[in-house]
């Protein structure tokens, strides 16, 4: 659906990273973890195309006085990397955005009671918070958050408030383990004899490594891809990726915005495979 959203808060949560809360229609509360929205950051034609953002959270604000109607809200987490996100970071409370969503295919929760291992880096944590809110209802959940520095590890306190056990790793050693977060993930899998299920979102290199870990250890792994999208509805075909069976004789392409952004890792062809 398309709707107008009024910004309720837009704050920098770490250098270069922002968290925005905006009003939303009640239907947005049905968004599934892993789905995304397409945001028009400016009513003019510059920038022309919308920007995709994973749904970080949805909820309802209770009214401050009796008789008022509760206000549903939507939150996104984003990093300023170009003109569009730069413009988004300059917006303030009461500014209006044009939104399309929720879009795409989200995560499947998996069996209740089975340990869930969530892996994210930077804004890859965006769709994983809403996922964690769902998973903690019937399973133990562990978050493995990584980044180049401590500034890339976001919203850990929010995950801990859900009851999620959090592990961190940074390449420069400024927070948690020194090194890649995939190393910490493997340590946990070693300790549990490869029990559980993996959910991941983040840079392509991290996802490729997580997919390899899941395949080697026979652990079911879902990944959320960060595709370059212009429409978000499968029309432009700008976000296609290769499926596992892709070759020159048998092309196998998947549209990230409609068939994904969440895929079983085994469904995709990873570079070098």
Number of C-alpha atoms within 10 A of each C-alpha: 11 13 13 14 20 18 21 17 16 20 15 14 15 15 10 14 20 20 19 22 21 23 25 22 15 14 11 18 16 10 20 22 26 28 25 26 23 23 20 22 25 18 11 8 9 11 14 13 16 20 19 25 19 28 27 26 22 23 17 14 12 12 11 9 7 7 7 9 11 13 15 18 22 23 22 22 26 24 19 15 10 8 11 19 16 14 13 20 20 9 18 15 13 13 12 19 19 16 20 19 20 23 23 23 20 23 22 16 18 15 13 13 14 16 20 24 23 26 27 29 25 24 25 26 29 28 28 27 23 21 23 25 16 15 23 18 13 13 17 18 24 23 25 24 30 32 26 19 17 19 16 22 23 24 17 18 10 11 20 13 9 16 15 22 15 15 19 25 27 23 17 15 16 14 19 18 17 18 17 19 24 20 17 20 23 16 11 17 19 12 9 11 9 15 18 19 21 23 28 29 27 24 17 16 11 19 24 20 14 26 24 18 20 21 14 9 14 12 17 18 22 26 29 29 22 21 18 15 22 19 18 27 18 17 12 12 18 16 21 20 19 18 19 17 12 15 12 6 6 8 11 16 18 20 23 27 29 18 15 24 25 25 22 16 25 17 13 21 18 19 9 5 8
